[in-house]
Amino acid sequence: MQVVVTQPYVPAYRVPLFDAVARELEADGISFAVAAGSPGGAQAARADQAVAPWAHEIRHRTVSVKGRDVGVRRLPEELESPDLLVTELDIKNELGWSRRAHGASRVVLWGHGRPYVVANRRAVESAKRLMVRRVDHAMTYTEGGRDYLVDELHQDPDHVTAIGNAVDVSDLLAGRARGLEDEVARHVSEAWGTGPHLLYVGGLDRPKRIDFMLDAAEALHAQEPRTSLLVVGDGEMRPEVEERAGDGGAVGYLGRIDRTSIGAVATMCGAIWMPGRVGLVAVDALALELPVHTTEFPFHAPELEFLKGDSVKFLPDDPADFADAALASLREHPDGVGAVEPPPTIETVASNFARVVREVLAGRP
């Protein structure tokens, strides 16, 4: 039997999960492959596309529909007509609508479920309701996404499974154990002191509200010069970050560093800053036992649901006021919040993913 997963592209953080899913399924004699494209726009600027033995390039072409260009994807020839296709839960995904587009015997949709990162539009949600009903099963990242499909879009509860979402945190924890033995962490301590600092890890994209964060960092540093914002990542707003960064200043730009060094740097931090969209950084924050400082941003990703109690603080939606509240929190908890509810693991999510695949292949709901 063959299972094929489609993705817009494969970022590096997804490789451990797909590796684990492949091991689970191949132990049952089920071959596993991912058909993915290449990132464009802001995603391409992150420079995080990965290669892997199970990855195949998906075919893509553009057709004109009523004068508009529409992208159409087709599975590569070696992956056509799989026993099961796991594809994106997105009404613009033609692979989720027509089995003629791929010839799969069974189809599972995988995605947010709830419109977390976009505005809720009635026409879109009506189409989503129909789309989910046409396939064999749907998987969401969180219980909130599953509850939305069941309660709001009236899907059969047996037809939807929340499998979780995770990234590999083993290197983060190894780095945290190393601390200042790590070369990057030593550089940070020499250039900015040992803090406590704030940490940002992620794509330097506009939904993350990078400008807001930089303004807040300067406001906070003016009050407490020992505290700086340490930025890790890459993206379309890298020039703005580099322009305002400098040794010993309000902002330290560390660029793209490995996750071991991120864990080591985190030992000098008291919180993770994410004034815009909170996503999978929630898993990193829980592993590092650091609270996430954010705002009531309307388009947080589903992983915000993983953060409970002191693991998340919603601060004012103004850079100066955000900085004031963050500094007060940092003085109260300079070393983070300690052990909290553990994040989902790669092994748990892969096991849940594989269980859904096995049950659908066996003809169960």
VENVEN-V710128 format. One record per helix or strand of 2 or more residues. SS is the DSSP state (a for helix, b for strand). FROM is the first residue (numbers start at 1). TO is the last residue. If there is no record, write none. Layout:
SS&FROM&TO / SS&FROM&TO
This chain:
b&2&7 / a&12&26 / b&31&36 / a&41&45 / b&55&57 / b&59&65 / b&68&74 / a&77&79 / b&84&88 / a&94&96 / a&99&101 / b&106&111 / a&122&134 / b&137&140 / a&143&152 / a&157&159 / b&160&162 / a&170&181 / a&183&192 / b&197&201 / a&206&208 / a&210&223 / b&229&232 / a&238&243 / b&251&255 / a&259&266 / b&269&273 / a&281&288 / b&291&294 / a&302&306 / a&309&311 / b&312&314 / a&319&332 / a&346&361
